[in-house]
Structure formats: C-alpha cells, structure tokens
C-alpha cells in the first residue's frame, strides 16, 4: 500500500506540473499546446516508470500498477491515466518460428488460428493462413495464387506484422479474393497482440484461452481470468490437469510480461484528447504512441 501511494504521488506531481503549465497557456494556441502536453505527460510517466522499475519487476508489481487510480483536475482541466497489459492476445508473428537458424511454420499456432477461423465459419481458411504465412516468410513465392500480399501492394512490407493496421490489410485482401466477409466478424482486436511474443496468462483474453483449451468448461475459464482472486506466478497455481498445462505451454505463455500500455485522457474546457503509448519496462523506453483529438 505504501509503495502504491508513493507511485501515485510521484506520477501525480509530474502531471500536475504539466497541468499548471497548460493553464498559463490556455488563452492561446490551445490545440497545439494540448497536443504537445500529451507527449509531455507521456514522457513524464515514462520517466517515473523507469525510476520505479523495481516496483514492477514481478506479476504482483504489474497488478499494482494496473490498479492505480490516477485522475487529476485543475480548474477547467482534467487528466486520467491508466495502465493495462499489451500481452493479452495471440501474436500472429509466432506462426513462424526459428529452429536451428532456420525459419519454420509453427503447427501449434496454425492449429489455433484454424480453430478461430472455423468458429466464425470462414470459408477459405487455407487462403487466409497462406496470406499470413507468405507475409512472414522471407521469400515471394505464393503458397496459393494471390496469397503473397507484397506482390500486389507496393506499400505492403514483407515480414513482421507490427500492428493491427497491417493485419487488417491481410483481412481486406482475403475478402477481395473471396467475398467472404465472415472474417470481419472475428474480434481480432481482442484476440491479437503485437508488442510481445509472449502472452501474460494473468491478463489473457478469455475467448483466446477457450481456443487454446477447447474442452475446458466456462466456470474454469472464469476462475482463471475474469474471476481470478490473485495473480498467478507458477503453472501449478492454475489447478489444471497436466495435459492442459502441456497444451498451454505450446503458446509462449508467461506469468510476467513487462510490456504495458498507458491510456491518457486529457480535457481542457470543451477540448478533449486521447493518447496511448506502449512502454517496455525492461528496456525503459516508449515503443509506440497513438494520439487523437475529439
């Protein structure tokens, strides 16, 4: 509790300084200063996270950070800051794995994607998997006619799928070739993650866990996810049979993944902005920023 309070005070102090600065400039060039201050707030938060790194070097430390209530107000200004895990879903880049310095398809991840596609009645699973595989491999040879995206879109970079926007281009390509819109009904944003090769079991998406263990009952899913009483740190704490544990171990699961997302909401009078950033605790750096006005 004392550590939590100390962190709130530290972050609040830095952000409050920014709010005071904005208040002095609120009569001119508001929008420019609001945009600038979002990045100032992000840098302030990143500086504190770097200095307090030891606080978040465990699963319980991350849980504490995610529960922090940070909300500040100054006159007609307000700011909210919250943190969540980025390692909640399946990383599509894991479809390809390196063994003995050679790239190979990962059959466990292919099977997992196949289960997802089948659930939503995607008509040509083979084509979509080929689109993914041809994107991730280093060559330009098509597994299925039309599946090598880089041959048809010069703006599409062969290799790693860095974000959802790039993944969406593959969805669009699939629909263009098949006219099968069922693939759009899959909640991809919930099921996928792009910033970590590992999945943090403490924050895994419940539906994804169901695809990993298709015979598990709903009560167990809830016990392990939305209704868990505390963070897990070891496999035996899950209370699952050995065969289920062995199945989960195929999917790059960990109990501590120090790559987090910060969500920042800032309002000044009638103007409001929203920014998010991805922060790597181990590397002590911001690896991605998104900003939007409303």
C-alpha positions as CSV (number, residue, x, y, z in Angstrom):
1,X,0.0,0.0,0.0
2,X,2.8,2.4,0.8
3,X,4.5,1.6,-2.5
4,X,1.3,2.2,-4.3
5,X,0.8,5.6,-2.6
6,X,4.4,6.6,-3.4
7,X,3.9,5.9,-7.1
8,X,0.6,7.8,-7.3
9,X,2.3,10.8,-5.6
10,X,5.3,10.7,-7.9
11,X,3.3,10.5,-11.2
12,X,0.7,13.0,-9.9
13,X,3.4,15.5,-9.1
14,X,4.9,15.4,-12.5
15,X,1.5,15.6,-14.3
16,X,0.3,18.4,-12.0
17,X,3.3,20.4,-13.1
18,X,2.2,19.9,-16.7
19,X,-1.4,21.0,-15.9
20,X,-0.1,24.2,-14.3
21,X,1.9,24.9,-17.4
22,X,-1.1,24.4,-19.7
23,X,-3.2,26.7,-17.5
24,X,-0.8,29.6,-18.2
25,X,-1.1,29.0,-21.9
26,X,-4.8,28.2,-22.2
27,X,-5.6,31.6,-23.8
28,X,-3.7,31.0,-27.0
29,X,-2.9,28.1,-29.4
30,X,-4.8,25.6,-27.2
31,X,-4.8,22.8,-29.7
32,X,-1.1,22.9,-30.3
33,X,-0.3,23.0,-26.6
34,X,-2.8,20.2,-25.9
35,X,-1.0,18.0,-28.4
36,X,2.4,19.0,-27.0
37,X,1.3,18.4,-23.4
38,X,0.1,14.9,-24.2
39,X,3.6,14.0,-25.2
40,X,5.0,15.8,-22.2
41,X,2.7,13.7,-19.9
42,X,3.8,10.5,-21.7
43,X,7.4,11.4,-21.2
44,X,6.8,12.3,-17.5
45,X,5.1,8.9,-17.0
46,X,7.8,7.1,-18.8
47,X,10.5,8.8,-16.6
48,X,8.7,7.7,-13.4
49,X,8.2,4.1,-14.7
50,X,12.0,4.0,-15.4
51,X,12.9,5.3,-12.0
52,X,10.5,2.9,-10.2
53,X,11.3,-0.1,-12.4
54,X,12.0,-2.4,-9.4
55,X,8.4,-1.9,-8.3
56,X,7.1,-3.6,-11.4
57,X,9.6,-6.4,-11.7
58,X,7.0,-9.1,-10.7
59,X,3.5,-10.2,-11.5
60,X,2.2,-8.6,-8.4
61,X,4.0,-5.4,-9.1
62,X,2.3,-5.1,-12.6
63,X,-1.0,-5.9,-11.0
64,X,-0.5,-3.0,-8.6
65,X,0.3,-0.6,-11.5
66,X,-2.8,-1.7,-13.4
67,X,-5.0,-0.9,-10.4
68,X,-3.6,2.6,-9.8
69,X,-6.3,5.3,-9.9
70,X,-4.7,8.4,-11.4
71,X,-7.1,11.3,-12.0
72,X,-6.1,14.9,-11.6
73,X,-8.0,18.2,-12.0
74,X,-7.0,21.9,-12.1
75,X,-9.7,24.5,-12.8
76,X,-11.2,23.5,-16.2
77,X,-8.5,20.9,-16.9
78,X,-8.7,17.2,-16.1
79,X,-6.4,14.2,-16.8
80,X,-6.9,10.5,-16.4
81,X,-4.1,7.9,-16.7
82,X,-4.4,4.1,-16.6
83,X,-2.2,1.1,-17.5
84,X,-3.0,-2.3,-18.9
85,X,-1.1,-5.3,-20.3
86,X,-0.3,-5.4,-24.0
87,X,0.3,-9.2,-23.8
88,X,-3.3,-10.3,-23.6
89,X,-3.6,-12.0,-27.0
90,X,-2.0,-14.1,-29.8
91,X,0.9,-12.6,-31.7
92,X,0.4,-13.6,-35.4
93,X,4.2,-13.4,-35.9
94,X,4.5,-16.6,-33.9
95,X,3.2,-18.5,-36.9
96,X,6.8,-18.6,-37.9
97,X,9.5,-19.9,-35.5
98,X,13.2,-20.3,-35.8
99,X,14.8,-23.7,-35.3
100,X,18.5,-24.3,-35.8
101,X,18.8,-20.9,-37.5
102,X,16.0,-21.8,-40.0
103,X,12.5,-20.4,-40.2
104,X,9.7,-22.9,-39.9
105,X,5.9,-22.9,-39.6
106,X,4.7,-23.3,-36.1
107,X,2.0,-26.0,-36.3
108,X,0.5,-25.2,-32.8
109,X,-0.2,-21.6,-33.8
110,X,-1.6,-22.7,-37.2
111,X,-4.0,-25.0,-35.4
112,X,-5.0,-22.2,-33.1
113,X,-5.8,-19.8,-35.9
114,X,-7.6,-22.6,-37.7
115,X,-9.9,-23.1,-34.7
116,X,-10.7,-19.4,-34.6
117,X,-11.4,-19.2,-38.3
118,X,-13.6,-22.3,-38.1
119,X,-15.7,-21.0,-35.3
120,X,-16.7,-18.0,-37.4
121,X,-17.3,-20.1,-40.5
122,X,-14.6,-18.5,-42.6
123,X,-15.0,-20.2,-45.9
124,X,-11.4,-20.4,-47.1
125,X,-9.2,-21.0,-44.1
126,X,-6.3,-22.2,-46.2
127,X,-6.1,-19.0,-48.1
128,X,-6.1,-16.7,-45.1
129,X,-3.4,-18.8,-43.4
130,X,-1.4,-18.7,-46.6
131,X,-1.7,-14.9,-46.6
132,X,-0.2,-14.8,-43.1
133,X,2.5,-17.4,-43.8
134,X,3.5,-15.7,-47.1
135,X,3.8,-12.3,-45.3
136,X,6.0,-13.7,-42.6
137,X,8.4,-15.8,-44.6
138,X,11.3,-14.1,-46.4
139,X,10.5,-15.2,-50.0
140,X,8.0,-14.0,-52.5
141,X,6.7,-17.4,-53.6
142,X,3.0,-17.9,-53.3
143,X,1.6,-20.8,-51.4
144,X,-1.8,-20.1,-53.0
145,X,-2.5,-17.8,-56.0
146,X,-3.0,-14.3,-54.7
147,X,-1.6,-15.0,-51.2
148,X,1.7,-13.1,-51.5
149,X,0.5,-9.6,-50.5
150,X,3.8,-7.9,-51.3
151,X,3.3,-8.8,-55.0
152,X,0.1,-6.8,-55.2
153,X,0.6,-3.8,-52.9
154,X,3.9,-1.9,-53.2
155,X,3.2,-0.2,-49.8
156,X,3.0,-3.6,-48.0
157,X,6.2,-4.5,-46.4
158,X,7.1,-8.2,-46.3
159,X,8.0,-9.6,-42.9
160,X,6.8,-8.9,-39.4
161,X,3.2,-7.8,-38.8
162,X,3.9,-4.8,-36.4
163,X,0.3,-3.7,-35.7
164,X,-3.4,-4.2,-36.4
165,X,-3.4,-1.8,-39.3
166,X,-1.1,-4.1,-41.2
167,X,-3.0,-7.2,-40.2
168,X,-6.2,-5.5,-41.4
169,X,-4.6,-5.3,-44.9
170,X,-4.5,-9.1,-45.0
171,X,-8.1,-9.3,-43.9
172,X,-9.1,-6.9,-46.8
173,X,-7.0,-8.9,-49.3
174,X,-8.8,-12.1,-48.2
175,X,-12.2,-10.5,-48.7
176,X,-11.2,-9.1,-52.0
177,X,-10.3,-12.6,-53.2
178,X,-13.2,-14.5,-51.7
179,X,-16.0,-12.0,-51.0
180,X,-16.3,-13.8,-47.6
181,X,-17.0,-11.2,-45.0
182,X,-17.3,-13.6,-42.2
183,X,-13.6,-13.0,-41.4
184,X,-14.5,-9.4,-40.4
185,X,-16.8,-10.7,-37.6
186,X,-14.0,-12.3,-35.7
187,X,-13.0,-9.9,-32.7
188,X,-9.4,-9.8,-33.9
189,X,-8.5,-6.7,-31.8
190,X,-9.4,-8.7,-28.6
191,X,-7.7,-11.9,-29.7
192,X,-4.4,-10.5,-31.1
193,X,-1.4,-8.7,-29.6
194,X,1.6,-7.3,-31.5
195,X,4.1,-5.9,-28.9
196,X,5.2,-9.1,-27.2
197,X,5.9,-12.6,-28.4
198,X,4.7,-13.9,-25.1
199,X,1.2,-13.9,-23.6
200,X,0.8,-12.9,-20.0
201,X,-1.5,-15.5,-18.5
202,X,-2.7,-13.1,-15.8
203,X,-4.4,-10.9,-18.5
204,X,-5.1,-13.4,-21.3
205,X,-8.3,-12.8,-23.2
206,X,-10.9,-15.4,-22.0
207,X,-12.0,-16.3,-25.5
208,X,-8.4,-16.9,-26.6
209,X,-7.9,-19.3,-23.6
210,X,-11.0,-21.2,-24.8
211,X,-9.5,-21.7,-28.2
212,X,-6.3,-22.9,-26.6
213,X,-8.2,-25.4,-24.5
214,X,-11.4,-26.1,-26.4
215,X,-12.7,-28.7,-24.0
216,X,-12.4,-26.6,-20.8
217,X,-15.6,-25.6,-19.1
218,X,-16.8,-22.0,-18.8
219,X,-16.5,-22.0,-15.0
220,X,-12.8,-22.8,-15.2
221,X,-12.3,-20.1,-17.8
222,X,-13.8,-17.5,-15.5
223,X,-11.8,-18.8,-12.5
224,X,-8.6,-18.3,-14.4
225,X,-9.4,-15.0,-16.0
226,X,-12.2,-12.6,-15.0
227,X,-12.8,-14.1,-11.6
228,X,-9.2,-14.8,-10.6
229,X,-8.5,-13.9,-6.9
230,X,-4.9,-13.0,-7.3
231,X,-2.1,-13.1,-9.9
232,X,-0.6,-16.4,-10.9
233,X,3.2,-17.0,-10.8
234,X,3.6,-20.7,-11.4
235,X,1.9,-23.3,-13.6
236,X,0.8,-25.4,-10.6
237,X,-1.2,-22.5,-9.3
238,X,-3.7,-22.8,-12.2
239,X,-5.1,-26.0,-10.8
240,X,-5.3,-27.6,-14.3
241,X,-4.5,-31.3,-15.2
242,X,-1.1,-32.0,-16.7
243,X,-2.4,-32.4,-20.3
244,X,-3.9,-28.9,-20.2
245,X,-0.7,-27.4,-18.9
246,X,1.3,-29.2,-21.6
247,X,-1.1,-27.8,-24.2
248,X,-0.8,-24.2,-22.9
249,X,3.0,-24.4,-22.8
250,X,2.9,-24.6,-26.6
251,X,1.8,-20.9,-26.9
252,X,4.6,-18.8,-25.4
253,X,2.7,-18.2,-22.2
254,X,4.4,-16.5,-19.2
255,X,3.2,-15.1,-15.8
256,X,5.0,-11.8,-16.2
257,X,5.4,-9.8,-19.4
258,X,6.7,-6.2,-18.7
259,X,5.3,-4.6,-21.8
260,X,2.4,-2.3,-20.9
261,X,0.0,0.2,-22.5
262,X,-0.7,3.6,-20.9
263,X,-4.0,5.3,-21.8
264,X,-4.1,9.0,-21.2
265,X,-7.3,11.2,-21.5
266,X,-6.9,14.9,-21.3
267,X,-9.7,17.6,-21.3
268,X,-9.4,21.3,-21.3
269,X,-12.7,23.1,-21.4
270,X,-14.6,21.8,-24.4
271,X,-11.5,20.3,-26.0
272,X,-10.6,16.6,-25.3
273,X,-7.7,14.4,-26.5
274,X,-6.8,10.8,-26.0
275,X,-3.4,9.3,-26.3
276,X,-2.0,5.8,-25.7
277,X,1.6,4.6,-25.5
278,X,3.3,1.2,-25.2
279,X,6.1,1.1,-22.7
280,X,8.7,-1.7,-22.3
281,X,9.7,-1.8,-18.6
282,X,12.8,-3.9,-19.1
283,X,14.2,-1.6,-21.9
284,X,12.9,1.5,-20.1
285,X,11.5,3.1,-23.3
286,X,8.3,4.0,-25.1
287,X,8.0,1.8,-28.2
288,X,4.8,3.2,-29.7
289,X,2.5,6.3,-29.4
290,X,-1.0,6.9,-30.7
291,X,-2.7,10.3,-30.4
292,X,-6.2,11.6,-31.4
293,X,-8.4,14.6,-30.8
294,X,-12.1,14.5,-30.3
